[in-house]
Amino acid sequence: MKHQTAAMLVIGNEVLSGRTREANAWLAAQKLFERGCKLAEIAIVPDVDSAIVATLNRLREQFDAVITSGGIGPTHDDITMESIARAFGVDLIEHKFIVQAMTEYFGNEGLNDGRRRMTRVPATASLIRCEKTIAPGVRIGNVYVLAGVPDIFASQLDSILDDFGTVPYQRREIEVALPESLFAAGLTEIQQQYTDVEIGSYPGRCGPDPCGKICLSSQNPEALQQATDDVRAMLKGFQHR
């Protein structure tokens, strides 16, 4: 069965310190939405083994699947593979395919300690290969371990998306030039009528000249259209006051 819910685990001190603007979770959210898999949580943890293991174990029990990003490179702070192996209680091994691929690409002398570090994966894991790198990610259980470099992450993500979702989500957006407080009660009533439609209000500017958007999303096209019509009708009522 394809995964209907997922969580994203972003790993890296550089994200928590503001050194790097996180983009992978945003991309994953878009791709999973299009596939019909609900991204239910995004967690960001430092390059600390205990934090990675504890958060990963919680997420993989709570959701159908977990996608991780970051920490699988050649340096000392790239500890994701080691932590994933620890979370699953398996050994960390050098994978023969990765060793062979790197040896063929870099040569025996080019397979230095840093690159050899990238050949290590949790035992029992299967490889996630993509066009952007010869160093693959892995899948173990319901966890997909992907790179942190955005273009590599995107390529690896594309290679696993068939495992996620069934009925795509659809979204409708309505431009609003009213203060939220004016239509808050009406929006609440509509949300209560349509339990399979997610409705959110997102202000763009407050004050004397307010603007924003009301966004509706659902896997049920008919309910989505009906809820959208009801929101438009509710907003239209304020134009005549």
N, C-alpha and C positions, 0 to 999 in steps of 0.2 A: 504493500500500500504506500502511496505517496504521502509525504509529510504535509500535514495540514497546519501545524504550528511550528514556529522556530524561534530561536533566540540567537543573538549575536554576542560573541565574547571578543572584545577588542583588547589586545595585550600590548602594553608598551608604556614605559615611563615618558616617552616623548609626547604622547597624547595627553597624559595627565599634567605635564608641565607647560603645555601650550606651545611646545616646540614644533609640533606637527598638527595641522588641522585634519581631523579625522574625516575621511571620505568614503571608506569602504562600507561602513554600516548604512550610510545614506544610499549608496548604490544597491546594496543587498535589499534594503527596504523597497526600493522601486521595482527591482526584478522579481522579488517574491510577491509583491502586490499584483503585478501583471500575471503571475502564474496562479494566483489564488491561494497562496500560503500566507498565513497571518504571522508577521514578525511581531512577537508579543513582548520582547524585552531586548534591550541593548545594555550590556554591562561592560565597563572599562576597568581593567585592573593593571597594576604595575608588573614589572618583570620580577615578580616574587613568587617562588614555587608554591608556597602555602596558599596565597591568594588565588592563583590560577587553578590549583587542584580543588579548593573548596568551592569556588564559583562555578567551575565546570561541572562538578558532580551535582550541584544543586540544579543547574540549568538542564542537564541531560536527563534528569529524573522528572523535571517539571514539564518539558516540552518534547515534541516529537523529534526534533533535531536541533543541533547546535552548530553554528558556523563560527570558527575562530579566525582571527586576523592578526598577523604579526608574530614576531619572535621565532622565526624558523631560519634565520640567516647563519653566517659563519662566525659571529663574534661571541664573546663570553656572556653577554646579556641576552642572547637568543636561547631561551630555555624552554620554549613551548613544547617541543617534542618530548623532552625529558619529563616535563610536568604532565603531559597527556598520558605518557606511559605509566607514570606513578598513579594518576587518577584511576586508570583501568587495572592497575596491579599487574602489569606485564613488563617484560624486559625492553630495554632500548637497544636495538640492533642495527648494525650496518646492513643496508639492503643491497644485495648483489647487483640488482639492475641499476641502481643509482651509481654505485661504484663503477660499474662497467661503462655507463653513459658518460660519466665525468672523466674517466680515464681516456675514453675515445676522443672526447672533445678537448681536454686540456693536456693530455699526455701524462705519462707516469710522473714526470717531474712537476707538472702543473697541479697535480692532486695534492695540494698542501694540507696542513692540519685544518685550516678554516673550511676548505671545501669538503674535506673528509667529514667534518662535523655535520655537514648538510646531507650526508648519506645516511644518517641515523634516524630511524623511525621506530615507533612502537611495534613490538612483535604482534602479529596477526592483522596489522593494518594493511589496507589495500591502497595503491598509489592513485593520486589524482594528477594526471598529466595534462599539460596545455602547451600551446605554441610559444608562449613567451619565455619559458625557462626550461632547462633540463633538470632542475631540482624540483621534484614534484611535491605537492601537498599529499595528505593522506586522509583516508576515512577509516575510523575505527568505531564500531558500534553505530550509534546515531550521531557521531561527531565528525565534522568535516574541518580539517585543519588546513587553512589557506595562508598564503603569504600576506605580508603587510604592504609591500610595494603596490600602489594602486593599479598599475597596468597589468601586473602579474595576477593580483587578486581578481581583477575583472575577468581575465582569461580563464582562471581556474573556476571562478563562479559559473561562468557560462557552461563549463563542462559538467557541472553537477545539477543544473537547474531542472533537468527532467525528473529528478527525484522528488520535486516539490510541487505541491498544489494540484488541484484538479479543475475547479471552476474559477476562472479569472475574476478578480474584483473589477468593478467599474466605478468611476468617480464622476460626480457633477459638481461644478463650482458656480456659485451665484455671487456676483458683485453686489456689495451693500454700501450705501452712503448714509447709514443711520447709526446712532450710538447703540451698542449692544444691549444696554439696559432697557431700551425701548422694546426690543423683540425677544428678550430672554425668556419670558414666560411662555410666549407662543411657541418658541423653538422647543422648549421643554415638553410641551403637550404633544407636539408632533413626534419627538423622539420616543415618547412613551407609546405611541400608536404603532411605531415601526421598529420592532425589536431586532430585526435582521438588517437594519440600515444604521450605519454609524454616521452621526451628524456632529459636526464641529464648527465653531465660530472662531474666526481668526482675524482680529483687528489689525489693520495696516497703519492707521493713524487715528489718534484720539483727539479730543478737544472740540473746538467749534466747527471743524470741518472733517468729521469722521469718515473713514472708509475701511473696508475690509472685505472678507469673503466668508461665505458659509459653504462648507464642503460636505458632501454626502457621498458615501461609498457603500457598496454592497455587492454580494454575489448573486443577488436576486434582481434582475433587470426591471421586472414589473413593479416590485416594491420600491425600487430606487426611483423610478419615474413618478410614481404616485407621491412619494414623500417630497420629491423635488417640486412637483406641482403644488403641493400643499404649502411648502415654504414660500414659493413665489406668491401664492394667493395671500398668505399671511402678511408678507412684506408689502404687497400692493395696498392692503388696507390702511397702512400708515401714510400712504401718499395722499389720501383724501381727508386727512385730519388737520 
